Amino acid sequence: MKMRYCLVVLGFLGALAVAGLAVAQEQPVATEPANADSAAVDPGKLMPPRSPTGWYSSAEMNHASQAAVMLGQPLVVMLTDPESTCPKCQAQTKEWMQARELGFFVRVLVSTKDTNRPPLLSTLQQLGGEKAGRFIPQLYFGTPTGQLLGAVPYGVERVQFVNAVGMALTEFGGVIPPDQMAAMWKRLSQARQLWSDGKFTPALRAYQEIKRAEGTNPNLAIFQELKQDEQQILEKGEEELAAVRELLASGDPRKGRTELADIRRRYAGFQPADDAKQLQEAKPAETARNAAEADAADSSDVRSWTDATGKHHIEAELIAVKDGWVRLKRTSGDLVSVPVARLSQADQKYVAQGQRR
């Protein structure tokens, strides 16, 4: 059973490594260190350096960590002595530096001669020192946040090395080839610019391209960035759905169904598409009654509404509460529907008090 598992891991890593090596050989040279606090980082500058070996130096650890975040890859740190006179130690260092299995890691080489070792290495050593053993070279797999994914000691058999790499990748989650990841960051920037320019349909197409890859590893930084934009996508979709509800209530179901089909297509992968589907599948009489109830509801005074994250605010009056949703009327006259669960605690309390009156 153990041998079968190792063979499966070997085959999996072999496929990844061939692709990873091909990608790594085409990477542009890393130049200026990236500012970890900067949101406007050029992903092209975060690729691993092409020469001499594709490994960052100890002094470039911050750059390597930022690259790992942007590229959605784990880190591998090798601690070794480049001046060692031990032939076996030198051979082990060379073997690991050229290992194809490390093609999907951002790689950092740290010398034992370095007097100011990166804090991240110290963290990984504390967590994985027992696994790494006493002798050098040593390998540590981890994330920029200091999570240990594994360690490999000097003198380990190749099958055990490959197994450790496979377990580290499994622990990390899915990885995306660096060139594809760079293209996705560029696409996200384009989507935000299109949205800012009011070109919502092409912006949604760009967002969808990124969303489709989310299943690889939802924890990657690019998908966390995407989540920050989903609130504005939800709000825009709800504006369109509110207009469709009015169409359905006014007795034009054919046009309403056409609009719903269009919303489902344009917002595919996002909440408004699911809401449109739910509205499509509702009975016509029930849809019309809900819309009529909303229009007939008593209005409230205009107040400030905040979402659950605290980042988004609108000035609007409460029009209706129905089936876990609130319908709000902005000061501009636009209608928007929002799930009660997405509101701040204070707003949820306000809605609950209104329903009890």
C-alpha positions in Angstrom: 0.0 0.0 0.0 2.8 2.4 0.9 4.7 1.6 -2.3 1.5 2.2 -4.4 1.0 5.6 -2.7 4.6 6.6 -3.5 4.2 5.6 -7.1 1.1 7.7 -7.4 2.9 10.7 -5.8 5.8 10.1 -8.2 3.6 10.2 -11.2 1.7 13.3 -10.0 4.9 15.2 -9.2 6.5 14.1 -12.5 3.7 15.7 -14.5 3.8 18.9 -12.3 7.6 19.1 -12.4 7.9 18.9 -16.2 5.4 21.8 -16.5 7.0 23.6 -13.6 10.5 23.4 -15.1 9.3 24.6 -18.5 7.6 27.6 -16.8 10.6 28.4 -14.6 13.0 28.4 -17.5 10.9 31.1 -19.2 10.7 33.5 -16.2 11.9 37.0 -16.5 14.7 38.1 -14.1 13.5 39.4 -10.8 14.9 43.0 -10.3 13.8 45.4 -7.7 12.4 44.0 -4.5 8.6 44.4 -4.3 7.0 46.4 -1.6 4.9 44.0 0.5 2.4 46.7 1.3 1.9 47.9 -2.3 -1.3 46.8 -4.0 0.0 47.9 -7.4 2.6 45.3 -7.8 3.6 44.2 -11.3 3.3 40.4 -11.2 5.9 40.1 -14.0 8.5 41.4 -11.6 7.6 38.8 -9.1 8.7 35.8 -11.1 11.7 33.7 -9.8 15.0 34.8 -11.3 16.2 32.9 -14.4 19.9 32.8 -13.4 22.0 31.3 -12.1 19.7 28.6 -10.7 16.2 30.0 -10.2 16.7 30.4 -6.4 16.4 33.6 -4.5 19.1 34.6 -2.1 18.7 35.0 1.7 18.7 38.8 1.2 15.7 38.5 -1.2 13.5 36.6 1.3 10.9 39.5 1.4 10.8 39.6 -2.3 10.4 35.8 -2.5 7.6 35.9 0.1 5.7 38.5 -1.9 6.3 36.4 -5.1 4.8 33.4 -3.3 1.7 35.4 -2.4 1.2 36.8 -5.8 2.0 33.6 -7.7 0.0 31.4 -5.4 2.9 29.1 -4.7 4.4 27.7 -1.5 8.0 28.4 -0.5 10.9 26.0 -0.2 13.9 27.2 1.8 17.2 25.3 1.6 19.8 25.9 4.4 23.3 24.8 3.2 27.0 25.7 3.4 28.2 26.7 -0.1 31.8 26.5 1.1 31.5 22.9 2.5 34.3 20.5 1.6 32.1 17.5 2.1 31.5 15.9 -1.3 28.2 14.3 -0.2 26.9 17.6 1.1 27.8 19.4 -2.1 26.2 16.7 -4.2 23.0 16.8 -2.1 22.8 20.6 -2.4 23.3 20.4 -6.2 20.7 17.7 -6.5 18.1 19.7 -4.7 18.8 22.9 -6.5 18.2 21.1 -9.8 15.2 19.0 -8.6 12.3 19.2 -11.1 9.9 18.4 -8.3 10.5 21.8 -6.8 9.2 23.6 -10.0 6.0 24.7 -8.3 7.7 26.3 -5.3 9.3 29.7 -4.9 12.8 28.7 -3.9 15.2 30.5 -1.5 18.8 29.5 -0.8 20.1 30.4 2.7 23.8 30.0 3.6 24.9 28.9 7.0 27.4 31.7 6.8 24.6 34.3 6.8 24.7 36.2 10.1 21.3 37.7 9.6 19.1 34.9 8.6 15.5 35.6 7.5 12.9 35.5 10.4 10.8 33.2 8.3 13.5 30.6 8.2 13.8 30.7 12.0 10.1 30.2 12.3 10.2 27.2 9.9 13.2 25.8 11.8 11.4 26.0 15.1 8.5 24.1 13.7 10.3 21.6 11.6 13.8 21.3 13.2 13.2 17.7 14.3 12.2 16.6 10.8 15.1 18.4 9.2 17.7 16.7 11.4 21.1 18.1 12.6 23.0 18.0 9.4 23.0 20.2 6.3 21.7 20.8 3.7 18.1 20.9 5.0 14.9 21.7 3.1 11.9 23.5 4.7 8.5 23.8 2.9 6.2 26.6 4.1 4.1 29.6 3.3 4.9 33.3 3.6 2.8 33.4 6.8 5.1 30.9 8.5 3.0 27.8 8.2 5.2 24.7 8.0 4.3 22.3 5.1 7.1 19.9 5.7 10.9 19.4 6.0 13.5 17.1 4.4 16.8 16.1 6.2 20.2 15.6 4.6 20.8 12.1 3.2 17.1 11.2 2.7 16.2 8.6 0.0 14.8 10.0 -3.2 11.5 8.3 -2.8 11.1 9.9 0.6 12.1 13.3 -0.9 9.5 13.0 -3.6 6.9 11.9 -1.0 7.7 15.0 1.2 7.3 17.3 -1.8 3.9 15.7 -2.6 2.7 16.0 0.9 3.7 19.7 1.1 1.9 20.5 -2.2 -1.2 18.6 -0.9 -1.1 20.5 2.4 -0.8 23.8 0.6 -3.7 23.1 -1.9 -3.8 23.6 -5.6 -1.2 25.6 -7.5 -1.6 27.5 -10.8 1.3 27.9 -13.3 3.1 31.3 -12.8 2.3 32.6 -16.3 -1.4 31.9 -15.9 -1.4 33.5 -12.4 0.3 36.6 -13.8 -2.3 36.8 -16.6 -5.1 36.5 -14.0 -3.7 39.4 -11.9 -3.6 41.5 -15.1 -7.2 40.5 -15.9 -8.3 41.5 -12.4 -6.8 44.9 -12.9 -8.6 45.2 -16.3 -11.9 44.1 -14.7 -11.6 46.8 -12.0 -10.8 49.5 -14.6 -13.7 48.4 -16.8 -16.1 48.5 -13.8 -14.8 51.9 -12.8 -15.5 53.1 -16.4 -19.1 51.8 -16.2 -18.5 49.0 -18.7 -20.1 46.4 -16.6 -20.7 43.6 -19.1 -17.0 43.2 -20.2 -16.0 43.7 -16.6 -18.2 40.8 -15.5 -16.6 38.6 -18.3 -13.2 39.4 -16.9 -14.3 38.6 -13.3 -15.8 35.3 -14.5 -12.5 34.2 -16.1 -10.8 34.5 -12.7 -13.8 33.0 -10.8 -13.7 29.9 -12.9 -10.2 29.1 -11.5 -11.2 29.6 -7.9 -11.8 25.8 -7.3 -8.0 25.2 -7.7 -7.4 26.8 -4.3 -9.8 29.4 -2.9 -7.3 30.6 -0.4 -4.9 32.0 -3.0 -4.4 35.8 -2.7 -6.0 36.6 -6.1 -9.3 34.9 -5.1 -9.3 36.8 -1.8 -8.9 40.0 -3.8 -11.8 38.9 -6.0 -14.0 38.6 -2.9 -13.5 42.2 -2.1 -15.1 43.1 -5.5 -18.1 40.7 -5.1 -20.1 43.2 -3.0 -20.2 45.7 -5.8 -21.2 42.9 -8.2 -24.0 41.9 -5.9 -25.3 45.4 -5.6 -25.3 46.0 -9.3 -27.0 42.6 -9.9 -29.7 43.5 -7.3 -30.4 46.8 -9.1 -31.1 44.9 -12.3 -33.2 42.2 -10.5 -35.3 45.0 -8.8 -36.1 46.3 -12.3 -37.1 42.8 -13.5 -39.4 42.4 -10.5 -41.2 45.5 -11.5 -41.6 44.2 -15.0 -43.1 40.9 -13.7 -45.4 42.9 -11.4 -46.6 45.1 -14.2 -47.7 42.1 -16.2 -44.9 41.7 -18.8 -43.6 38.2 -17.9 -42.1 37.5 -21.3 -39.7 40.4 -21.2 -39.1 39.7 -17.5 -38.0 36.1 -18.3 -35.7 37.4 -21.1 -34.1 39.8 -18.7 -33.6 37.1 -16.1 -31.9 34.8 -18.6 -29.6 37.6 -19.5 -28.7 38.3 -15.9 -28.0 34.6 -15.3 -25.6 34.6 -18.3 -23.8 37.8 -17.4 -23.5 37.1 -13.7 -22.7 33.4 -14.0 -20.7 32.3 -10.9 -21.9 35.1 -8.8 -24.8 35.6 -6.4 -27.1 37.6 -8.7 -27.2 34.6 -11.2 -28.5 32.4 -8.4 -31.0 35.0 -7.4 -32.2 35.3 -11.0 -32.6 31.5 -11.3 -34.7 31.5 -8.1 -36.9 34.3 -9.5 -37.2 32.4 -12.8 -38.4 29.3 -11.1 -40.9 31.1 -8.9 -44.6 30.8 -9.8 -45.8 33.9 -11.8 -48.6 34.7 -9.3 -46.2 34.5 -6.3 -43.6 36.7 -8.1 -46.3 39.3 -8.9 -47.6 39.2 -5.3 -44.2 39.7 -3.8 -43.5 42.7 -6.0 -46.8 44.2 -5.2 -46.3 43.7 -1.5 -43.0 45.5 -1.8 -44.5 48.4 -3.6 -47.3 48.7 -1.2 -45.1 48.6 1.9 -44.8 51.6 4.2 -41.7 53.7 3.6 -39.2 54.5 6.3 -37.0 57.5 6.7 -33.7 57.7 4.8 -30.8 56.3 6.8 -27.3 55.0 6.4 -27.0 51.3 5.7 -23.8 49.3 6.1 -22.8 45.8 5.0 -21.5 43.1 7.3 -17.9 43.9 6.4 -18.3 47.6 7.3 -16.7 48.7 4.1 -19.8 49.5 2.0 -22.4 52.2 2.9 -25.5 53.5 1.1 -28.1 56.1 2.0 -31.5 54.6 1.5 -35.0 54.1 3.0 -36.5 50.8 3.9 -39.3 49.8 1.5 -40.0 46.2 2.4 -38.8 43.1 4.2 -39.6 39.7 2.6 -38.2 36.2 2.9 -34.9 37.2 4.5 -34.3 40.2 2.1 -34.7 43.9 2.5 -35.7 46.2 -0.3 -34.1 49.6 -0.1 -34.7 52.8 -2.1 -31.6 54.9 -2.6 -31.7 58.7 -2.5 -31.3 58.6 -6.3 -34.5 56.6 -6.6 -32.9 53.3 -7.5 -34.1 50.2 -5.8 -31.8 47.5 -4.4 -32.5 44.2 -2.7 -30.0 42.9 -0.1 -30.1 39.7 2.0 -30.6 40.6 5.7 -27.7 38.4 6.6 -25.3 40.6 4.6 -26.2 43.7 6.7 -24.3 45.0 9.7 -25.5 43.8 13.1 -27.0 47.3 13.8 -29.0 47.2 10.5 -30.2 43.7 11.2 -31.4 44.9 14.6 -33.2 47.9 13.0 -34.9 45.6 10.5 -36.0 43.2 13.2 -37.4 46.0 15.3 -39.4 47.3 12.3 -40.9 43.9 11.7 -42.1 43.7 15.3 -43.9 47.1 15.0 
